[in-house]
Amino acid sequence: MNYQQQLYPWVIYRLLPNLKRLIVARFRRRNDAEEHLKILKRLLPQVKFAISFEVSSEQNSSVD
């Protein structure tokens, strides 16, 4: 996960067949993601979406 993605950890995914997903948008705050999700659901009621909080699984450790 790069630095830009770390700044926007809340992600809206469009759920696709065969357990695949597509990132629709990223947000800094959960509230912003939830409001955007409401709009998406009104515009595309037949499409399934999900909100997720992504954290970096990379650990920055150096051994001297």
N, CA, C and O atoms as a CHARMM CRD file, in Angstrom:
* protein
*
  256
    1    1 MET  N      0.84900  -1.16600   0.00000 PROA 1      0.00000
    2    1 MET  CA     0.00000   0.00000   0.00000 PROA 1      0.00000
    3    1 MET  C      0.90100   1.23600   0.00000 PROA 1      0.00000
    4    1 MET  O      1.75900   1.38200   0.87000 PROA 1      0.00000
    5    2 ASN  N      0.70800   2.10000  -0.95200 PROA 2      0.00000
    6    2 ASN  CA     1.54800   3.29000  -1.01300 PROA 2      0.00000
    7    2 ASN  C      1.02300   4.38400  -0.07100 PROA 2      0.00000
    8    2 ASN  O     -0.04300   4.24800   0.52900 PROA 2      0.00000
    9    3 TYR  N      1.78300   5.45100   0.04000 PROA 3      0.00000
   10    3 TYR  CA     1.46500   6.51100   0.99700 PROA 3      0.00000
   11    3 TYR  C      0.11200   7.15600   0.69800 PROA 3      0.00000
   12    3 TYR  O     -0.65100   7.43900   1.62200 PROA 3      0.00000
   13    4 GLN  N     -0.19000   7.38800  -0.55800 PROA 4      0.00000
   14    4 GLN  CA    -1.46400   8.00000  -0.94300 PROA 4      0.00000
   15    4 GLN  C     -2.64200   7.13600  -0.48500 PROA 4      0.00000
   16    4 GLN  O     -3.65100   7.65800  -0.01200 PROA 4      0.00000
   17    5 GLN  N     -2.51200   5.83400  -0.62500 PROA 5      0.00000
   18    5 GLN  CA    -3.57700   4.93100  -0.19700 PROA 5      0.00000
   19    5 GLN  C     -3.70000   4.90100   1.32400 PROA 5      0.00000
   20    5 GLN  O     -4.79800   4.72700   1.85200 PROA 5      0.00000
   21    6 GLN  N     -2.59200   5.06700   2.02800 PROA 6      0.00000
   22    6 GLN  CA    -2.63500   5.09000   3.48800 PROA 6      0.00000
   23    6 GLN  C     -3.39000   6.31200   4.00400 PROA 6      0.00000
   24    6 GLN  O     -3.98500   6.26900   5.08100 PROA 6      0.00000
   25    7 LEU  N     -3.36600   7.39200   3.24200 PROA 7      0.00000
   26    7 LEU  CA    -4.08300   8.60400   3.64000 PROA 7      0.00000
   27    7 LEU  C     -5.59200   8.44600   3.50200 PROA 7      0.00000
   28    7 LEU  O     -6.35200   9.16500   4.15100 PROA 7      0.00000
   29    8 TYR  N     -6.02800   7.51800   2.67100 PROA 8      0.00000
   30    8 TYR  CA    -7.44600   7.28600   2.40800 PROA 8      0.00000
   31    8 TYR  C     -7.77300   5.81300   2.67600 PROA 8      0.00000
   32    8 TYR  O     -7.92100   5.03600   1.73300 PROA 8      0.00000
   33    9 PRO  N     -7.88800   5.42100   3.95000 PROA 9      0.00000
   34    9 PRO  CA    -8.04500   4.00000   4.27100 PROA 9      0.00000
   35    9 PRO  C     -9.45600   3.44300   4.05200 PROA 9      0.00000
   36    9 PRO  O     -9.61400   2.22800   3.92500 PROA 9      0.00000
   37   10 TRP  N    -10.47400   4.28700   4.00500 PROA 10     0.00000
   38   10 TRP  CA   -11.84100   3.79900   3.80700 PROA 10     0.00000
   39   10 TRP  C    -12.09300   3.62100   2.32000 PROA 10     0.00000
   40   10 TRP  O    -11.90800   4.55000   1.53400 PROA 10     0.00000
   41   11 VAL  N    -12.51600   2.42200   1.94100 PROA 11     0.00000
   42   11 VAL  CA   -12.65900   2.06800   0.52800 PROA 11     0.00000
   43   11 VAL  C    -14.07800   1.58100   0.25900 PROA 11     0.00000
   44   11 VAL  O    -14.64800   0.82400   1.04500 PROA 11     0.00000
   45   12 ILE  N    -14.63900   2.02900  -0.86900 PROA 12     0.00000
   46   12 ILE  CA   -15.90500   1.47400  -1.34100 PROA 12     0.00000
   47   12 ILE  C    -15.57200   0.52400  -2.47900 PROA 12     0.00000
   48   12 ILE  O    -14.91300   0.89400  -3.45000 PROA 12     0.00000
   49   13 TYR  N    -16.04500  -0.71000  -2.33500 PROA 13     0.00000
   50   13 TYR  CA   -15.85200  -1.73000  -3.36300 PROA 13     0.00000
   51   13 TYR  C    -17.17000  -2.00900  -4.06000 PROA 13     0.00000
   52   13 TYR  O    -18.23400  -2.00300  -3.44000 PROA 13     0.00000
   53   14 ARG  N    -17.08400  -2.25100  -5.35300 PROA 14     0.00000
   54   14 ARG  CA   -18.21800  -2.81200  -6.09000 PROA 14     0.00000
   55   14 ARG  C    -17.99800  -4.31500  -6.10500 PROA 14     0.00000
   56   14 ARG  O    -16.95900  -4.78800  -6.56700 PROA 14     0.00000
   57   15 LEU  N    -18.96700  -5.06700  -5.60500 PROA 15     0.00000
   58   15 LEU  CA   -18.83700  -6.51400  -5.52900 PROA 15     0.00000
   59   15 LEU  C    -19.22100  -7.12900  -6.86900 PROA 15     0.00000
   60   15 LEU  O    -20.30000  -6.87500  -7.40300 PROA 15     0.00000
   61   16 LEU  N    -18.31600  -7.94000  -7.39700 PROA 16     0.00000
   62   16 LEU  CA   -18.49000  -8.57400  -8.69900 PROA 16     0.00000
   63   16 LEU  C    -18.66900 -10.07800  -8.52000 PROA 16     0.00000
   64   16 LEU  O    -18.41900 -10.60400  -7.43500 PROA 16     0.00000
   65   17 PRO  N    -19.10000 -10.77700  -9.57400 PROA 17     0.00000
   66   17 PRO  CA   -19.23200 -12.23600  -9.47900 PROA 17     0.00000
   67   17 PRO  C    -17.89000 -12.91700  -9.20000 PROA 17     0.00000
   68   17 PRO  O    -16.82700 -12.33500  -9.41100 PROA 17     0.00000
   69   18 ASN  N    -17.96300 -14.14900  -8.72600 PROA 18     0.00000
   70   18 ASN  CA   -16.78300 -14.97500  -8.43600 PROA 18     0.00000
   71   18 ASN  C    -15.87900 -14.36000  -7.36900 PROA 18     0.00000
   72   18 ASN  O    -14.65600 -14.47100  -7.44400 PROA 18     0.00000
   73   19 LEU  N    -16.48800 -13.71400  -6.37900 PROA 19     0.00000
   74   19 LEU  CA   -15.76200 -13.12300  -5.24200 PROA 19     0.00000
   75   19 LEU  C    -14.72500 -12.08300  -5.65100 PROA 19     0.00000
   76   19 LEU  O    -13.72400 -11.89500  -4.95900 PROA 19     0.00000
   77   20 LYS  N    -14.95600 -11.41800  -6.75500 PROA 20     0.00000
   78   20 LYS  CA   -14.05600 -10.34500  -7.18200 PROA 20     0.00000
   79   20 LYS  C    -14.63800  -9.02000  -6.72200 PROA 20     0.00000
   80   20 LYS  O    -15.82900  -8.91700  -6.42500 PROA 20     0.00000
   81   21 ARG  N    -13.78100  -8.00700  -6.66800 PROA 21     0.00000
   82   21 ARG  CA   -14.22400  -6.68000  -6.25200 PROA 21     0.00000
   83   21 ARG  C    -13.45100  -5.62500  -7.02100 PROA 21     0.00000
   84   21 ARG  O    -12.34200  -5.86200  -7.50100 PROA 21     0.00000
   85   22 LEU  N    -14.05900  -4.46500  -7.12600 PROA 22     0.00000
   86   22 LEU  CA   -13.48300  -3.34500  -7.85700 PROA 22     0.00000
   87   22 LEU  C    -13.53900  -2.11800  -6.96000 PROA 22     0.00000
   88   22 LEU  O    -14.59700  -1.78600  -6.42400 PROA 22     0.00000
   89   23 ILE  N    -12.40400  -1.44300  -6.79400 PROA 23     0.00000
   90   23 ILE  CA   -12.38400  -0.23200  -5.96900 PROA 23     0.00000
   91   23 ILE  C    -13.09800   0.88700  -6.72300 PROA 23     0.00000
   92   23 ILE  O    -12.75200   1.21500  -7.85800 PROA 23     0.00000
   93   24 VAL  N    -14.09500   1.45900  -6.07000 PROA 24     0.00000
   94   24 VAL  CA   -14.85500   2.56200  -6.65200 PROA 24     0.00000
   95   24 VAL  C    -14.27200   3.89500  -6.20100 PROA 24     0.00000
   96   24 VAL  O    -14.07900   4.80100  -7.01100 PROA 24     0.00000
   97   25 ALA  N    -13.99000   4.01300  -4.89100 PROA 25     0.00000
   98   25 ALA  CA   -13.47900   5.27500  -4.35000 PROA 25     0.00000
   99   25 ALA  C    -12.80900   5.03300  -3.00400 PROA 25     0.00000
  100   25 ALA  O    -13.05200   4.02600  -2.34000 PROA 25     0.00000
  101   26 ARG  N    -11.94900   5.99300  -2.61600 PROA 26     0.00000
  102   26 ARG  CA   -11.25700   5.95300  -1.31900 PROA 26     0.00000
  103   26 ARG  C    -11.56000   7.24700  -0.57100 PROA 26     0.00000
  104   26 ARG  O    -11.72600   8.30800  -1.17200 PROA 26     0.00000
  105   27 PHE  N    -11.62900   7.13200   0.77200 PROA 27     0.00000
  106   27 PHE  CA   -11.96200   8.28600   1.60700 PROA 27     0.00000
  107   27 PHE  C    -11.12300   8.29500   2.87100 PROA 27     0.00000
  108   27 PHE  O    -10.63900   7.25500   3.31700 PROA 27     0.00000
  109   28 ARG  N    -10.95500   9.48000   3.44300 PROA 28     0.00000
  110   28 ARG  CA   -10.23600   9.61200   4.71800 PROA 28     0.00000
  111   28 ARG  C    -11.12400   9.26100   5.89700 PROA 28     0.00000
  112   28 ARG  O    -10.65800   8.69900   6.88800 PROA 28     0.00000
  113   29 ARG  N    -12.40800   9.59400   5.79100 PROA 29     0.00000
  114   29 ARG  CA   -13.32800   9.38900   6.91000 PROA 29     0.00000
  115   29 ARG  C    -14.45400   8.42900   6.52900 PROA 29     0.00000
  116   29 ARG  O    -14.94300   8.43100   5.40000 PROA 29     0.00000
  117   30 ARG  N    -14.84600   7.61500   7.49700 PROA 30     0.00000
  118   30 ARG  CA   -15.92200   6.64500   7.26200 PROA 30     0.00000
  119   30 ARG  C    -17.22300   7.34800   6.88400 PROA 30     0.00000
  120   30 ARG  O    -17.95900   6.87700   6.01700 PROA 30     0.00000
  121   31 ASN  N    -17.50100   8.46100   7.52800 PROA 31     0.00000
  122   31 ASN  CA   -18.73200   9.19400   7.24700 PROA 31     0.00000
  123   31 ASN  C    -18.80000   9.60400   5.77800 PROA 31     0.00000
  124   31 ASN  O    -19.85900   9.51000   5.15800 PROA 31     0.00000
  125   32 ASP  N    -17.69300  10.05300   5.22400 PROA 32     0.00000
  126   32 ASP  CA   -17.66000  10.42600   3.80800 PROA 32     0.00000
  127   32 ASP  C    -17.94400   9.21800   2.92100 PROA 32     0.00000
  128   32 ASP  O    -18.67400   9.31800   1.93500 PROA 32     0.00000
  129   33 ALA  N    -17.36200   8.07900   3.27900 PROA 33     0.00000
  130   33 ALA  CA   -17.58400   6.85400   2.50000 PROA 33     0.00000
  131   33 ALA  C    -19.04900   6.42800   2.57000 PROA 33     0.00000
  132   33 ALA  O    -19.62800   6.02500   1.56100 PROA 33     0.00000
  133   34 GLU  N    -19.64600   6.51600   3.75300 PROA 34     0.00000
  134   34 GLU  CA   -21.04700   6.12500   3.90700 PROA 34     0.00000
  135   34 GLU  C    -21.98100   7.02500   3.10500 PROA 34     0.00000
  136   34 GLU  O    -22.93400   6.54200   2.49500 PROA 34     0.00000
  137   35 GLU  N    -21.71500   8.32000   3.10200 PROA 35     0.00000
  138   35 GLU  CA   -22.55000   9.25000   2.33200 PROA 35     0.00000
  139   35 GLU  C    -22.41400   8.99700   0.83400 PROA 35     0.00000
  140   35 GLU  O    -23.40200   9.04400   0.10100 PROA 35     0.00000
  141   36 HSD  N    -21.20200   8.73100   0.38700 PROA 36     0.00000
  142   36 HSD  CA   -20.98200   8.42800  -1.03000 PROA 36     0.00000
  143   36 HSD  C    -21.68200   7.11700  -1.39700 PROA 36     0.00000
  144   36 HSD  O    -22.24900   6.99300  -2.48300 PROA 36     0.00000
  145   37 LEU  N    -21.63800   6.15300  -0.49700 PROA 37     0.00000
  146   37 LEU  CA   -22.29500   4.86800  -0.73300 PROA 37     0.00000
  147   37 LEU  C    -23.80600   5.04400  -0.87600 PROA 37     0.00000
  148   37 LEU  O    -24.42400   4.38200  -1.70900 PROA 37     0.00000
  149   38 LYS  N    -24.40000   5.91400  -0.08700 PROA 38     0.00000
  150   38 LYS  CA   -25.84200   6.17900  -0.20300 PROA 38     0.00000
  151   38 LYS  C    -26.19100   6.69300  -1.59700 PROA 38     0.00000
  152   38 LYS  O    -27.19200   6.28700  -2.18700 PROA 38     0.00000
  153   39 ILE  N    -25.35900   7.58300  -2.11000 PROA 39     0.00000
  154   39 ILE  CA   -25.59700   8.13300  -3.44900 PROA 39     0.00000
  155   39 ILE  C    -25.45300   7.04200  -4.50400 PROA 39     0.00000
  156   39 ILE  O    -26.27100   6.94300  -5.41800 PROA 39     0.00000
  157   40 LEU  N    -24.40600   6.22200  -4.37300 PROA 40     0.00000
  158   40 LEU  CA   -24.20700   5.13200  -5.33200 PROA 40     0.00000
  159   40 LEU  C    -25.39100   4.16800  -5.33600 PROA 40     0.00000
  160   40 LEU  O    -25.82600   3.71600  -6.39500 PROA 40     0.00000
  161   41 LYS  N    -25.90500   3.85800  -4.15700 PROA 41     0.00000
  162   41 LYS  CA   -27.03800   2.92900  -4.07100 PROA 41     0.00000
  163   41 LYS  C    -28.30300   3.52000  -4.68200 PROA 41     0.00000
  164   41 LYS  O    -29.13200   2.78500  -5.21800 PROA 41     0.00000
  165   42 ARG  N    -28.45800   4.84100  -4.60700 PROA 42     0.00000
  166   42 ARG  CA   -29.60800   5.48000  -5.25400 PROA 42     0.00000
  167   42 ARG  C    -29.46300   5.47000  -6.76800 PROA 42     0.00000
  168   42 ARG  O    -30.43800   5.26600  -7.49100 PROA 42     0.00000
  169   43 LEU  N    -28.23500   5.69300  -7.24700 PROA 43     0.00000
  170   43 LEU  CA   -28.00300   5.73000  -8.69100 PROA 43     0.00000
  171   43 LEU  C    -27.98100   4.34000  -9.31500 PROA 43     0.00000
  172   43 LEU  O    -28.43600   4.15500 -10.44300 PROA 43     0.00000
  173   44 LEU  N    -27.45300   3.36400  -8.58300 PROA 44     0.00000
  174   44 LEU  CA   -27.31400   1.99400  -9.09400 PROA 44     0.00000
  175   44 LEU  C    -27.88700   1.00500  -8.07600 PROA 44     0.00000
  176   44 LEU  O    -27.12500   0.30400  -7.41000 PROA 44     0.00000
  177   45 PRO  N    -29.20600   0.93600  -7.94300 PROA 45     0.00000
  178   45 PRO  CA   -29.79400   0.09100  -6.89700 PROA 45     0.00000
  179   45 PRO  C    -29.56700  -1.40700  -7.09500 PROA 45     0.00000
  180   45 PRO  O    -29.62800  -2.16500  -6.12800 PROA 45     0.00000
  181   46 GLN  N    -29.31000  -1.84300  -8.31000 PROA 46     0.00000
  182   46 GLN  CA   -29.13400  -3.26500  -8.57700 PROA 46     0.00000
  183   46 GLN  C    -27.70300  -3.74300  -8.33100 PROA 46     0.00000
  184   46 GLN  O    -27.44600  -4.94600  -8.36400 PROA 46     0.00000
  185   47 VAL  N    -26.77400  -2.82900  -8.08600 PROA 47     0.00000
  186   47 VAL  CA   -25.36200  -3.17100  -7.89100 PROA 47     0.00000
  187   47 VAL  C    -25.06900  -3.26600  -6.39500 PROA 47     0.00000
  188   47 VAL  O    -25.57800  -2.47700  -5.59900 PROA 47     0.00000
  189   48 LYS  N    -24.23900  -4.24800  -6.02400 PROA 48     0.00000
  190   48 LYS  CA   -23.86600  -4.41600  -4.61400 PROA 48     0.00000
  191   48 LYS  C    -22.52700  -3.74100  -4.34300 PROA 48     0.00000
  192   48 LYS  O    -21.57600  -3.86900  -5.11500 PROA 48     0.00000
  193   49 PHE  N    -22.48000  -3.01900  -3.22300 PROA 49     0.00000
  194   49 PHE  CA   -21.27800  -2.32100  -2.80100 PROA 49     0.00000
  195   49 PHE  C    -20.94600  -2.70900  -1.36500 PROA 49     0.00000
  196   49 PHE  O    -21.79500  -3.21700  -0.63300 PROA 49     0.00000
  197   50 ALA  N    -19.69000  -2.46000  -0.97300 PROA 50     0.00000
  198   50 ALA  CA   -19.26400  -2.71100   0.40300 PROA 50     0.00000
  199   50 ALA  C    -18.22800  -1.66800   0.79700 PROA 50     0.00000
  200   50 ALA  O    -17.44600  -1.20400  -0.03300 PROA 50     0.00000
  201   51 ILE  N    -18.23500  -1.30500   2.08500 PROA 51     0.00000
  202   51 ILE  CA   -17.23100  -0.39200   2.63400 PROA 51     0.00000
  203   51 ILE  C    -16.24300  -1.21200   3.44700 PROA 51     0.00000
  204   51 ILE  O    -16.61900  -2.12700   4.17900 PROA 51     0.00000
  205   52 SER  N    -14.96800  -0.85900   3.29800 PROA 52     0.00000
  206   52 SER  CA   -13.92600  -1.58100   4.02800 PROA 52     0.00000
  207   52 SER  C    -12.87600  -0.59300   4.52000 PROA 52     0.00000
  208   52 SER  O    -12.63800   0.44300   3.90000 PROA 52     0.00000
  209   53 PHE  N    -12.25300  -0.93200   5.64600 PROA 53     0.00000
  210   53 PHE  CA   -11.13200  -0.15500   6.17300 PROA 53     0.00000
  211   53 PHE  C     -9.86700  -0.94400   5.88500 PROA 53     0.00000
  212   53 PHE  O     -9.68300  -2.03800   6.41900 PROA 53     0.00000
  213   54 GLU  N     -8.99800  -0.40400   5.05200 PROA 54     0.00000
  214   54 GLU  CA    -7.76700  -1.09600   4.67900 PROA 54     0.00000
  215   54 GLU  C     -6.60100  -0.57200   5.50200 PROA 54     0.00000
  216   54 GLU  O     -6.37500   0.63500   5.59000 PROA 54     0.00000
  217   55 VAL  N     -5.88000  -1.48000   6.09000 PROA 55     0.00000
  218   55 VAL  CA    -4.66600  -1.12400   6.81200 PROA 55     0.00000
  219   55 VAL  C     -3.48500  -1.74300   6.09300 PROA 55     0.00000
  220   55 VAL  O     -3.61400  -2.77000   5.42700 PROA 55     0.00000
  221   56 SER  N     -2.35500  -1.11800   6.23300 PROA 56     0.00000
  222   56 SER  CA    -1.15200  -1.61400   5.58500 PROA 56     0.00000
  223   56 SER  C     -0.66300  -2.86300   6.29300 PROA 56     0.00000
  224   56 SER  O     -0.53300  -2.88200   7.51700 PROA 56     0.00000
  225   57 SER  N     -0.39200  -3.90500   5.52200 PROA 57     0.00000
  226   57 SER  CA     0.14200  -5.13500   6.10400 PROA 57     0.00000
  227   57 SER  C      1.66300  -5.14400   6.06200 PROA 57     0.00000
  228   57 SER  O      2.30500  -6.06300   6.57200 PROA 57     0.00000
  229   58 GLU  N      2.22800  -4.12000   5.45200 PROA 58     0.00000
  230   58 GLU  CA     3.68300  -4.01400   5.37400 PROA 58     0.00000
  231   58 GLU  C      4.22000  -3.49000   6.69900 PROA 58     0.00000
  232   58 GLU  O      3.64000  -2.59400   7.31200 PROA 58     0.00000
  233   59 GLN  N      5.32900  -4.06300   7.12300 PROA 59     0.00000
  234   59 GLN  CA     5.96700  -3.58700   8.34100 PROA 59     0.00000
  235   59 GLN  C      7.32500  -3.01500   7.97100 PROA 59     0.00000
  236   59 GLN  O      8.14300  -3.67800   7.33400 PROA 59     0.00000
  237   60 ASN  N      7.54500  -1.79600   8.37500 PROA 60     0.00000
  238   60 ASN  CA     8.81800  -1.14400   8.09800 PROA 60     0.00000
  239   60 ASN  C      9.78300  -1.44700   9.22400 PROA 60     0.00000
  240   60 ASN  O      9.77000  -0.79100  10.26500 PROA 60     0.00000
  241   61 SER  N     10.60100  -2.42600   9.00900 PROA 61     0.00000
  242   61 SER  CA    11.60400  -2.75700  10.01800 PROA 61     0.00000
  243   61 SER  C     12.94000  -2.92700   9.32300 PROA 61     0.00000
  244   61 SER  O     13.03800  -3.52000   8.24800 PROA 61     0.00000
  245   62 SER  N     13.94400  -2.40100   9.95100 PROA 62     0.00000
  246   62 SER  CA    15.28700  -2.53100   9.39100 PROA 62     0.00000
  247   62 SER  C     16.19200  -3.16800  10.43200 PROA 62     0.00000
  248   62 SER  O     16.10300  -2.88900  11.62800 PROA 62     0.00000
  249   63 VAL  N     17.04700  -4.01600   9.94500 PROA 63     0.00000
  250   63 VAL  CA    17.99400  -4.69400  10.82200 PROA 63     0.00000
  251   63 VAL  C     19.37200  -4.14700  10.51400 PROA 63     0.00000
  252   63 VAL  O     19.82800  -4.19400   9.37200 PROA 63     0.00000
  253   64 ASP  N     20.03300  -3.62800  11.53500 PROA 64     0.00000
  254   64 ASP  CA    21.37600  -3.07200  11.33900 PROA 64     0.00000
  255   64 ASP  C     22.42000  -4.10000  11.68600 PROA 64     0.00000
  256   64 ASP  O     23.61500  -3.82400  11.58700 PROA 64     0.00000
